[in-house]
Amino acid sequence: MRQTNPKSGRTRQIKLSGIAVSPGIGIGPIHEAVEPQLTITRQKISAVDIAAETARLEEAVAQSRKQLTKLRGKLAALPEDSQTEIGPLIDAYLLMLGTSRLMRGIRRRVADTLNTAEAAVLDESEAQAAAILAVPDDDNASRARRAEEVLEIGRRLLRNLTRQPFRSFANLPQGAVLMAETLRPADAALIDPARFAGIVTAEGGSDGHTAVMLRALGIPALLGVHGLLEAARAGATAIVDAQSGTLTLNPTERSLGHATQSLTEFARGQRELARLRRLASVTRDHVAIDLQANLELPFELPMIAQSGATGIGLMRTEFMFMNRETLPDEDAQAELYRTVVEAMDGEPVTIRVLDWGSEKEIEAMAAAGFAPDTSEINPALGLRGIRVLLRHPQLLRTQLAAILRAGAAGPVRVLLPMISTTAELAKVRAIYLESWDDLHERGMRMADQLPPLGIMIETPAAALGAQHLARFAEFFAIGTNDLTMYTLAADRSLSASTGLYDPLDPTVLRLIHLTVTAANIGHIPVSICGELAGRPLVAPLLAGLGLRQFSMHGAAIPRVKKAIRMVSMDGCIRLANLALEAESAAHVHALIEQHS
């Protein structure tokens, strides 16, 4: 509810909190872009009407494809980074409008249950989204994005079936702060970054497609601002502070002055980070720390190139197996891996083989007969990662052959997930050598030498057995997300208020230190590639634990580099020694605060 000062009659300043998803400061009049309400009428059809109802559905599909293709063409007007973020998502939407499980399910509902096309679209899209979200998985963000993709296609089909209008931003004034209850990814694709000072929504979070796209557009943005729609008045001045996660409505002159100063400082800081991309990642006493990037989807490559990354420390390959009916063959995989390797222009690329388990819904895997025989009660402790691949070695052979072929284009490394024993590693190495020999016999182009074969350290068993594993692996990559989960018996999805999941728990740090020590004894490289690697305040601690290679989201690299360049290794080692002796994660957090 808007508050007014009874003496002056002026609207009071109001501060609201939200989730900062795209950094910066924006100042301007706030205006709402209302999404027209979608109204669906449910009714049954008769059997003789199935053909006509199916024709209506196909017409809506064709119209949706036409709209998305047109939207794809409009991306040329956006910055290159924005194009590379948004384009692949639109391509994914177009694929779902083809021979996807979603469309098969919708058509089946029309024919079998005599539902109207509208009811079939609504019920099937909601059912598939709910099924995706219900699967137990430690990657909640990925599941939420996949569910949102399904719902987005459903909404588009419904608007075209009912001929109800889509949201438009055309009538909002230049320089406005865009306000909405929620923003869909397709809405974000329509936003001109030069048109708006900032964006705020009442719903949303930091992990969805909308957040990713807003970051690409570079507009200061806050999502999930509680009380926004009740407090904001159209045309009122607003300050979007996406540094602190604060929205100020009806700011005082003093607040406006502070915001203007913050805007200037932010611009200066951005210029400083841009200069950092060209500087070496070294401590004050000249100890080099190699900063590489994680790659989840190919559209992140331009951002990685601009981040100053010295390679890709973790390329996830699960995306190649998703949203398709059949598994990608060796040629398709080799071509994609080669594209990534060539894009890195001589910098190393570490490619992790498929990390899949029964908790991850990959239709092509199930169709190929690779799903578990029975439902797993606890998928995190079941057949996943290398355990699945060793059970289906042809799947592993195909992927290893594709990676080896991509090695002809530049330096690659092969990374194995969920290795816990030397026996598992020995079995994979045998298959790896067989794949190398087979490709030679087939006359395929490859690197001159066999690329290094390394393992993820993401279970306590692997960390405790690291000294033995180091005799068979050629490098380690510590995955702190899973290592924390398995060590503390706590899932990442648990609320932070529980205090149960924290990668800075001393027990986790001791396992990291144990792994680094084992790698050093075995004379093999070791990196860290979990979420912890991208925290600037934690960088001195990780360096003090002996880590010299971090892999993180590309956007985090300049800030982590800045943190590294401000410290000496002596101070980092002292911090690490104190953290290893700490009693709790809270104690470690306090030590980091004192050091910063």
C-alpha positions as CSV (number, residue, x, y, z in Angstrom):
1,M,0.0,0.0,0.0
2,R,1.3,3.4,-1.0
3,Q,2.2,5.6,2.1
4,T,1.8,9.4,2.2
5,N,3.0,12.0,4.7
6,P,-0.1,13.5,6.3
7,K,1.5,16.8,6.9
8,S,3.0,17.4,3.4
9,G,0.7,15.3,1.3
10,R,3.8,14.0,-0.4
11,T,4.4,10.3,-1.1
12,R,7.0,8.8,1.3
13,Q,10.1,7.1,0.2
14,I,9.6,3.3,0.2
15,K,12.4,0.7,0.0
16,L,11.8,-2.9,-1.2
17,S,14.1,-5.8,-1.5
18,G,14.5,-8.2,-4.4
19,I,16.9,-10.6,-6.1
20,A,19.6,-8.8,-8.1
21,V,20.1,-10.8,-11.3
22,S,21.8,-8.2,-13.5
23,P,24.2,-5.7,-11.8
24,G,24.0,-1.9,-12.1
25,I,22.1,1.2,-11.0
26,G,19.0,2.4,-12.9
27,I,17.0,5.6,-12.2
28,G,13.8,6.5,-14.0
29,P,10.0,6.7,-13.8
30,I,8.4,3.3,-13.1
31,H,5.8,2.0,-15.5
32,E,4.0,-1.4,-15.5
33,A,3.8,-3.7,-18.5
34,V,0.6,-5.7,-17.8
35,E,0.3,-9.2,-19.3
36,P,-3.2,-9.6,-20.7
37,Q,-5.1,-12.3,-18.7
38,L,-5.3,-15.6,-20.5
39,T,-8.8,-17.1,-20.3
40,I,-9.5,-20.7,-21.2
41,T,-13.0,-22.3,-21.5
42,R,-13.1,-26.1,-21.0
43,Q,-15.5,-28.3,-22.9
44,K,-15.5,-31.7,-24.5
45,I,-15.6,-32.4,-28.2
46,S,-17.3,-35.3,-30.0
47,A,-15.3,-38.0,-31.9
48,V,-16.3,-36.5,-35.3
49,D,-14.6,-33.2,-34.3
50,I,-11.2,-34.7,-33.6
51,A,-9.9,-33.9,-37.1
52,A,-11.1,-30.3,-37.0
53,E,-9.7,-29.8,-33.4
54,T,-6.4,-31.2,-34.5
55,A,-6.4,-28.8,-37.5
56,R,-6.9,-25.9,-35.1
57,L,-4.0,-27.1,-33.0
58,E,-1.7,-27.4,-36.1
59,E,-2.7,-23.9,-37.1
60,A,-1.6,-22.6,-33.7
61,V,1.6,-24.5,-33.9
62,A,2.4,-23.0,-37.3
63,Q,1.6,-19.5,-36.0
64,S,3.8,-20.0,-33.0
65,R,6.7,-21.1,-35.2
66,K,6.2,-18.1,-37.4
67,Q,6.2,-15.7,-34.4
68,L,9.4,-17.3,-32.9
69,T,11.1,-17.2,-36.3
70,K,10.3,-13.6,-36.6
71,L,11.5,-12.9,-33.1
72,R,14.8,-14.8,-34.0
73,G,15.3,-12.3,-36.8
74,K,14.8,-9.3,-34.5
75,L,17.8,-10.4,-32.4
76,A,20.2,-8.9,-34.9
77,A,19.4,-5.5,-33.4
78,L,20.6,-6.6,-30.0
79,P,24.2,-6.7,-28.7
80,E,26.1,-9.8,-29.8
81,D,26.2,-11.2,-26.2
82,S,22.4,-10.9,-26.0
83,Q,22.0,-12.7,-29.3
84,T,24.1,-15.6,-28.2
85,E,22.1,-15.9,-24.9
86,I,18.6,-15.6,-26.4
87,G,19.0,-17.3,-29.8
88,P,19.5,-20.8,-28.6
89,L,16.5,-20.6,-26.3
90,I,14.3,-19.6,-29.2
91,D,15.8,-22.5,-31.1
92,A,14.8,-24.8,-28.2
93,Y,11.3,-23.5,-28.4
94,L,11.1,-24.2,-32.1
95,L,12.3,-27.8,-31.5
96,M,9.6,-28.3,-28.9
97,L,7.0,-27.2,-31.5
98,G,8.2,-30.1,-33.7
99,T,8.2,-33.8,-33.0
100,S,8.6,-33.4,-29.2
101,R,7.1,-35.4,-26.4
102,L,5.1,-32.3,-25.5
103,M,3.4,-32.1,-28.9
104,R,2.8,-35.9,-29.0
105,G,1.1,-35.6,-25.6
106,I,-1.1,-32.7,-26.6
107,R,-2.2,-34.5,-29.8
108,R,-2.9,-37.7,-27.8
109,R,-5.1,-35.8,-25.4
110,V,-7.2,-34.4,-28.2
111,A,-7.7,-37.8,-29.8
112,D,-8.0,-40.0,-26.8
113,T,-9.7,-37.9,-24.2
114,L,-11.8,-35.7,-26.5
115,N,-10.4,-32.5,-25.0
116,T,-10.4,-29.2,-26.9
117,A,-7.0,-28.2,-28.2
118,E,-6.9,-25.5,-25.5
119,A,-7.5,-28.0,-22.6
120,A,-5.1,-30.5,-24.1
121,V,-2.3,-27.8,-24.3
122,L,-3.0,-26.6,-20.8
123,D,-3.2,-30.0,-19.2
124,E,-0.2,-31.6,-21.0
125,S,2.1,-28.6,-20.5
126,E,1.3,-28.4,-16.8
127,A,1.6,-32.2,-16.4
128,Q,5.0,-32.3,-18.1
129,A,6.3,-29.3,-16.2
130,A,5.2,-30.8,-12.9
131,A,6.8,-34.1,-13.7
132,I,10.1,-32.3,-14.4
133,L,10.0,-30.4,-11.1
134,A,9.0,-33.5,-9.1
135,V,12.1,-35.5,-10.1
136,P,14.6,-35.5,-7.2
137,D,17.8,-33.8,-8.4
138,D,20.5,-31.6,-6.9
139,D,20.3,-29.3,-10.0
140,N,17.1,-27.5,-9.1
141,A,17.9,-24.5,-11.3
142,S,18.2,-26.7,-14.4
143,R,14.9,-28.5,-13.7
144,A,13.1,-25.2,-13.1
145,R,14.4,-23.8,-16.5
146,R,13.3,-27.0,-18.3
147,A,9.8,-26.8,-16.7
148,E,9.5,-23.1,-17.7
149,E,10.4,-23.9,-21.3
150,V,7.5,-26.3,-21.5
151,L,5.1,-23.9,-19.8
152,E,6.2,-21.1,-22.1
153,I,5.4,-23.1,-25.2
154,G,2.0,-24.0,-23.7
155,R,1.2,-20.3,-23.1
156,R,2.2,-19.3,-26.6
157,L,0.0,-22.0,-28.1
158,L,-2.9,-21.0,-25.9
159,R,-2.8,-17.4,-26.9
160,N,-2.7,-18.3,-30.6
161,L,-5.5,-20.8,-30.2
162,T,-7.7,-18.3,-28.3
163,R,-6.4,-15.3,-30.3
164,Q,-5.7,-13.4,-27.1
165,P,-3.0,-10.7,-27.3
166,F,0.6,-11.0,-26.1
167,R,2.3,-8.4,-23.8
168,S,3.7,-5.3,-25.5
169,F,6.3,-2.8,-24.4
170,A,5.9,-0.4,-27.3
171,N,3.9,2.2,-25.3
172,L,6.3,2.5,-22.4
173,P,8.4,5.7,-22.3
174,Q,12.1,5.8,-23.1
175,G,14.2,5.7,-20.0
176,A,11.5,4.1,-17.8
177,V,12.0,1.4,-15.2
178,L,9.9,-1.5,-16.5
179,M,7.7,-3.1,-13.8
180,A,5.8,-6.4,-14.2
181,E,4.3,-9.1,-12.1
182,T,6.6,-11.5,-14.0
183,L,8.6,-11.6,-17.2
184,R,8.7,-14.6,-19.5
185,P,11.9,-15.4,-21.4
186,A,10.0,-14.6,-24.7
187,D,9.2,-11.2,-23.1
188,A,12.8,-10.6,-22.2
189,A,13.7,-11.3,-25.9
190,L,11.6,-8.3,-26.9
191,I,13.3,-5.8,-24.6
192,D,15.6,-3.2,-26.2
193,P,18.4,-2.7,-23.6
194,A,18.8,1.0,-24.7
195,R,15.1,1.7,-24.0
196,F,14.9,1.0,-20.2
197,A,16.8,2.3,-17.2
198,G,16.0,-0.9,-15.2
199,I,13.7,-3.8,-14.7
200,V,11.8,-5.0,-11.6
201,T,9.3,-7.9,-11.2
202,A,7.2,-9.2,-8.4
203,E,8.1,-12.8,-9.2
204,G,11.1,-14.7,-10.4
205,G,14.5,-15.8,-9.3
206,S,18.2,-15.8,-10.2
207,D,18.4,-19.2,-11.9
208,G,15.7,-19.0,-14.6
209,H,16.0,-18.3,-18.4
210,T,14.7,-14.8,-17.8
211,A,17.5,-14.0,-15.3
212,V,20.1,-15.3,-17.8
213,M,18.7,-13.2,-20.6
214,L,18.5,-10.0,-18.5
215,R,22.2,-10.5,-17.5
216,A,23.0,-10.8,-21.2
217,L,21.1,-7.6,-22.0
218,G,23.0,-5.8,-19.3
219,I,20.0,-3.9,-17.8
220,P,20.0,-3.4,-14.0
221,A,17.3,-5.9,-12.9
222,L,15.7,-7.1,-9.7
223,L,13.3,-10.1,-9.6
224,G,11.1,-11.3,-6.8
225,V,10.5,-7.9,-5.3
226,H,8.0,-8.5,-2.5
227,G,5.2,-5.9,-2.3
228,L,6.1,-4.3,-5.6
229,L,2.7,-4.1,-7.3
230,E,1.1,-2.8,-4.1
231,A,3.7,-0.1,-3.4
232,A,4.5,1.3,-6.9
233,R,2.7,4.2,-8.5
234,A,2.9,4.6,-12.3
235,G,5.2,7.5,-13.2
236,A,6.9,7.7,-9.8
237,T,10.6,7.9,-9.7
238,A,12.4,4.7,-8.9
239,I,16.0,3.7,-8.2
240,V,16.9,0.1,-9.1
241,D,20.0,-0.8,-7.1
242,A,21.0,-4.2,-8.5
243,Q,24.2,-4.1,-6.4
244,S,22.4,-4.2,-3.1
245,G,19.2,-5.8,-4.3
246,T,17.1,-2.7,-3.3
247,L,14.3,-0.9,-5.1
248,T,13.7,2.7,-3.8
249,L,10.3,4.3,-4.8
250,N,9.7,8.0,-4.4
251,P,13.3,8.7,-3.4
252,T,14.3,11.7,-1.4
253,E,16.8,14.2,-2.9
254,R,19.5,12.6,-0.6
255,S,18.7,9.1,-1.9
256,L,18.8,10.4,-5.5
257,G,22.2,11.9,-4.9
258,H,23.6,8.7,-3.4
259,A,22.1,6.7,-6.4
260,T,23.7,9.1,-8.9
261,Q,27.0,8.7,-7.1
262,S,26.7,4.9,-7.0
263,L,25.9,4.9,-10.8
264,T,29.1,6.8,-11.5
265,E,31.1,4.4,-9.2
266,F,29.5,1.4,-10.9
267,A,30.5,2.6,-14.3
268,R,34.0,3.2,-13.1
269,G,34.1,-0.3,-11.6
270,Q,32.9,-1.8,-14.8
271,R,35.8,0.0,-16.7
272,E,38.2,-1.4,-14.1
273,L,36.9,-4.9,-14.5
274,A,37.2,-4.6,-18.3
275,R,40.9,-3.6,-17.8
276,L,41.4,-6.6,-15.5
277,R,40.5,-9.0,-18.3
278,R,43.8,-8.1,-19.9
279,L,45.9,-8.4,-16.7
280,A,47.5,-11.6,-15.3
281,S,45.8,-13.4,-12.5
282,V,48.6,-13.3,-9.9
283,T,48.9,-12.5,-6.3
284,R,50.8,-9.5,-5.0
285,D,53.9,-11.8,-4.6
286,H,53.5,-13.1,-8.1
287,V,51.9,-16.5,-7.6
288,A,49.8,-17.3,-10.7
289,I,46.2,-18.6,-10.3
290,D,44.7,-19.9,-13.5
291,L,41.1,-18.8,-13.9
292,Q,39.0,-20.9,-16.3
293,A,35.3,-20.9,-17.1
294,N,32.5,-23.5,-16.8
295,L,30.5,-24.1,-20.0
296,E,26.9,-25.4,-19.6
297,L,25.5,-24.3,-23.0
298,P,27.3,-23.3,-26.2
299,F,25.7,-19.8,-26.2
300,E,27.9,-18.9,-23.2
301,L,31.1,-19.0,-25.4
302,P,31.1,-15.2,-26.3
303,M,30.8,-14.3,-22.7
304,I,33.6,-16.7,-21.8
305,A,35.8,-15.2,-24.5
306,Q,35.3,-11.7,-23.1
307,S,35.8,-12.7,-19.5
308,G,39.6,-13.2,-19.7
309,A,39.3,-17.0,-19.1
310,T,42.4,-19.0,-19.9
311,G,40.3,-22.0,-21.0
312,I,37.3,-24.1,-20.2
313,G,37.8,-26.0,-16.9
314,L,34.5,-27.8,-17.1
315,M,32.3,-28.3,-20.2
316,R,29.1,-30.1,-19.3
317,T,27.7,-32.3,-22.0
318,E,24.2,-33.2,-20.7
319,F,22.6,-30.5,-22.9
320,M,23.4,-32.6,-26.0
321,F,21.2,-35.4,-24.8
322,M,18.2,-33.3,-23.7
323,N,15.1,-32.3,-25.6
324,R,15.6,-34.9,-28.3
325,E,14.1,-38.3,-29.1
326,T,17.4,-40.1,-30.1
327,L,20.9,-40.1,-28.7
328,P,23.5,-37.9,-30.5
329,D,25.8,-40.0,-32.6
330,E,29.6,-39.8,-32.7
331,D,29.7,-37.4,-35.7
332,A,27.1,-35.0,-34.1
333,Q,29.0,-34.9,-30.8
334,A,32.4,-34.5,-32.5
335,E,31.2,-31.6,-34.5
336,L,29.9,-29.7,-31.5
337,Y,32.9,-30.4,-29.3
338,R,35.1,-29.3,-32.2
339,T,33.2,-26.0,-32.5
340,V,33.9,-25.3,-28.8
341,V,37.5,-26.2,-29.0
342,E,38.0,-24.0,-32.1
343,A,36.2,-21.1,-30.5
344,M,38.7,-21.2,-27.6
345,D,41.6,-20.6,-30.1
346,G,44.3,-22.8,-28.5
347,E,43.1,-22.5,-24.8
348,P,42.5,-25.9,-23.2
349,V,39.0,-27.3,-23.0
350,T,38.1,-29.9,-20.3
351,I,35.1,-31.9,-21.5
352,R,33.2,-33.9,-18.9
353,V,31.5,-37.1,-20.2
354,L,27.7,-37.5,-19.6
355,D,26.8,-37.1,-15.9
356,W,23.4,-38.7,-15.9
357,G,21.3,-40.5,-13.3
358,S,17.7,-41.6,-12.9
359,E,16.8,-38.3,-11.3
360,K,17.5,-36.4,-14.6
361,E,14.8,-36.7,-17.2
362,I,16.4,-37.4,-20.6
363,E,13.9,-38.9,-23.0
364,A,16.5,-40.1,-25.4
365,M,18.3,-42.1,-22.7
366,A,15.1,-43.8,-21.6
367,A,14.1,-44.5,-25.2
368,A,17.5,-46.1,-25.8
369,G,17.0,-48.5,-22.9
370,F,19.5,-46.8,-20.6
371,A,17.0,-46.0,-17.8
372,P,17.4,-48.1,-14.5
373,D,15.5,-51.4,-14.4
374,T,13.7,-50.3,-11.3
375,S,12.9,-46.9,-9.7
376,E,15.7,-45.8,-7.4
377,I,14.6,-44.7,-3.9
378,N,17.6,-42.3,-3.6
379,P,19.0,-41.5,-7.1
380,A,21.9,-39.4,-5.7
381,L,23.2,-42.6,-4.2
382,G,22.3,-44.8,-7.2
383,L,23.4,-45.4,-10.7
384,R,24.7,-42.0,-12.0
385,G,27.7,-40.6,-13.7
386,I,30.4,-43.1,-14.5
387,R,28.4,-45.9,-13.0
388,V,25.8,-45.6,-15.8
389,L,28.4,-45.3,-18.5
390,L,30.3,-48.4,-17.4
391,R,27.0,-50.3,-17.3
392,H,26.4,-49.1,-21.0
393,P,30.0,-48.9,-22.4
394,Q,28.9,-48.2,-25.9
395,L,27.5,-44.9,-24.7
396,L,30.9,-44.1,-23.2
397,R,32.8,-45.3,-26.3
398,T,30.8,-43.0,-28.6
399,Q,31.4,-40.0,-26.4
400,L,35.1,-40.7,-25.8
401,A,35.6,-41.1,-29.6
402,A,33.9,-37.8,-30.3
403,I,36.1,-36.0,-27.8
404,L,39.2,-37.6,-29.2
405,R,38.3,-36.4,-32.7
406,A,37.6,-32.9,-31.4
407,G,41.2,-33.0,-30.0
408,A,42.5,-32.4,-33.6
409,A,41.2,-28.8,-33.3
410,G,43.0,-27.9,-30.1
411,P,44.0,-29.1,-26.6
412,V,41.3,-31.1,-24.8
413,R,41.1,-33.0,-21.6
414,V,38.6,-35.7,-20.7
415,L,36.9,-35.5,-17.3
416,L,35.0,-38.4,-15.6
417,P,32.2,-37.8,-13.1
418,M,31.4,-39.8,-9.9
419,I,34.6,-41.8,-9.8
420,S,35.1,-43.3,-6.4
421,T,37.5,-46.2,-6.9
422,T,40.6,-47.1,-8.8
423,A,38.8,-50.1,-10.3
424,E,36.3,-47.7,-12.0
425,L,39.1,-45.6,-13.4
426,A,41.0,-48.6,-14.7
427,K,37.9,-49.8,-16.6
428,V,37.4,-46.4,-18.2
429,R,41.0,-46.1,-19.1
430,A,40.9,-49.5,-20.9
431,I,37.9,-48.3,-23.0
432,Y,39.6,-44.9,-23.6
433,L,42.7,-46.6,-25.0
434,E,40.6,-48.9,-27.2
435,S,38.7,-45.9,-28.6
436,W,42.1,-44.2,-29.4
437,D,43.3,-47.3,-31.2
438,D,40.0,-47.8,-33.0
439,L,40.0,-44.2,-34.3
440,H,43.6,-44.7,-35.6
441,E,42.5,-47.7,-37.5
442,R,39.6,-45.8,-39.0
443,G,42.0,-43.0,-40.1
444,M,40.3,-40.3,-38.1
445,R,42.1,-37.0,-37.4
446,M,43.0,-36.6,-33.7
447,A,45.6,-34.9,-31.5
448,D,49.2,-36.2,-31.9
449,Q,49.2,-37.4,-28.3
450,L,46.5,-39.0,-26.2
451,P,44.6,-36.2,-24.2
452,P,44.8,-36.3,-20.4
453,L,42.2,-38.4,-18.6
454,G,41.1,-36.9,-15.3
455,I,38.4,-37.4,-12.6
456,M,36.0,-35.4,-10.6
457,I,36.6,-35.5,-6.8
458,E,33.0,-35.1,-5.6
459,T,32.5,-37.8,-2.9
460,P,34.3,-38.3,0.4
461,A,35.4,-41.7,-0.9
462,A,37.3,-40.1,-3.8
463,A,38.8,-37.4,-1.5
464,L,39.9,-39.9,1.1
465,G,41.3,-42.2,-1.6
466,A,42.8,-39.4,-3.7
467,Q,46.4,-40.5,-3.1
468,H,45.6,-43.9,-4.7
469,L,43.5,-42.3,-7.5
470,A,46.4,-39.9,-8.3
471,R,48.5,-42.9,-9.5
472,F,45.9,-43.6,-12.3
473,A,44.4,-40.1,-13.1
474,E,46.2,-37.4,-15.0
475,F,44.4,-34.5,-13.2
476,F,41.8,-33.9,-10.5
477,A,38.8,-31.5,-10.7
478,I,37.1,-30.9,-7.3
479,G,33.4,-30.5,-7.6
480,T,32.4,-28.8,-4.4
481,N,28.7,-28.9,-4.9
482,D,28.4,-32.6,-4.8
483,L,31.3,-33.0,-2.4
484,T,29.5,-30.8,0.1
485,M,26.2,-32.6,-0.4
486,Y,27.7,-36.1,0.2
487,T,30.0,-35.0,3.0
488,L,27.3,-33.1,5.0
489,A,24.3,-35.3,4.0
490,A,22.5,-32.1,3.0
491,D,21.1,-31.1,-0.4
492,R,21.8,-27.7,-2.0
493,S,18.0,-27.1,-2.2
494,L,17.8,-26.8,1.6
495,S,17.1,-23.3,2.8
496,A,20.2,-21.4,3.8
497,S,18.4,-20.8,7.2
498,T,18.9,-24.4,8.1
499,G,22.7,-24.0,8.0
500,L,23.0,-27.7,6.9
501,Y,24.5,-27.2,3.4
502,D,27.7,-25.0,3.4
503,P,30.8,-25.7,1.3
504,L,32.8,-23.7,3.8
505,D,32.2,-26.3,6.5
506,P,35.7,-27.2,7.8
507,T,35.0,-30.9,7.1
508,V,34.6,-30.1,3.4
509,L,37.7,-27.8,3.4
510,R,39.8,-30.6,5.0
511,L,38.7,-33.0,2.2
512,I,39.7,-30.4,-0.4
513,H,43.1,-29.9,1.3
514,L,43.6,-33.7,1.4
515,T,42.8,-33.9,-2.3
516,V,45.3,-31.1,-3.2
517,T,48.0,-32.7,-1.1
518,A,47.5,-36.0,-2.9
519,A,47.6,-34.3,-6.3
520,N,50.8,-32.6,-5.4
521,I,52.4,-35.9,-4.2
522,G,51.3,-37.5,-7.4
523,H,52.6,-34.6,-9.5
524,I,49.2,-34.0,-11.3
525,P,47.2,-30.8,-11.7
526,V,44.2,-30.1,-9.5
527,S,41.4,-27.6,-10.0
528,I,38.2,-26.6,-8.3
529,C,35.1,-26.2,-10.4
530,G,32.1,-26.0,-8.0
531,E,30.1,-22.9,-7.1
532,L,32.7,-22.0,-4.4
533,A,35.3,-21.2,-7.1
534,G,33.3,-18.2,-8.3
535,R,33.2,-16.4,-4.9
536,P,35.7,-13.5,-4.8
537,L,35.9,-13.4,-1.0
538,V,36.7,-17.2,-0.9
539,A,39.5,-17.0,-3.5
540,P,42.3,-16.3,-1.0
541,L,41.2,-19.3,1.1
542,L,41.2,-21.6,-1.9
543,A,44.6,-20.3,-2.9
544,G,45.9,-20.9,0.6
545,L,44.6,-24.5,0.4
546,G,47.0,-25.0,-2.5
547,L,44.7,-24.6,-5.4
548,R,46.2,-22.9,-8.5
549,Q,43.4,-23.4,-11.0
550,F,39.7,-22.3,-10.5
551,S,36.9,-22.9,-13.0
552,M,33.7,-20.8,-12.6
553,H,30.9,-19.0,-14.4
554,G,32.5,-16.7,-16.9
555,A,30.9,-13.6,-15.4
556,A,32.6,-14.2,-12.1
557,I,36.2,-14.3,-13.5
558,P,37.0,-10.5,-13.4
559,R,35.9,-10.2,-9.8
560,V,37.8,-13.3,-8.6
561,K,40.8,-12.0,-10.5
562,K,40.5,-8.7,-8.7
563,A,40.4,-10.5,-5.3
564,I,43.5,-12.5,-6.2
565,R,45.5,-9.5,-7.3
566,M,44.9,-7.8,-3.9
567,V,46.4,-10.6,-1.7
568,S,49.8,-12.2,-0.9
569,M,50.2,-16.0,-0.7
570,D,51.6,-15.8,2.8
571,G,48.3,-14.3,4.0
572,C,46.3,-16.8,2.0
573,I,48.1,-19.7,3.6
574,R,47.6,-18.3,7.1
575,L,43.9,-17.9,6.4
576,A,43.7,-21.5,5.1
577,N,45.5,-22.9,8.2
578,L,43.0,-21.1,10.5
579,A,40.1,-22.4,8.4
580,L,41.3,-26.0,8.6
581,E,41.3,-25.8,12.4
582,A,37.9,-24.0,12.6
583,E,35.1,-25.6,14.5
584,S,32.2,-24.6,12.2
585,A,31.3,-23.0,8.9
586,A,30.3,-19.9,10.8
587,H,33.8,-19.6,12.2
588,V,35.2,-19.9,8.6
589,H,32.8,-17.2,7.4
590,A,34.1,-15.0,10.2
591,L,37.7,-15.6,9.3
592,I,37.0,-14.7,5.7
593,E,35.3,-11.5,6.8
594,Q,38.3,-10.6,8.9
595,H,40.7,-11.3,6.0
596,S,38.7,-9.3,3.4
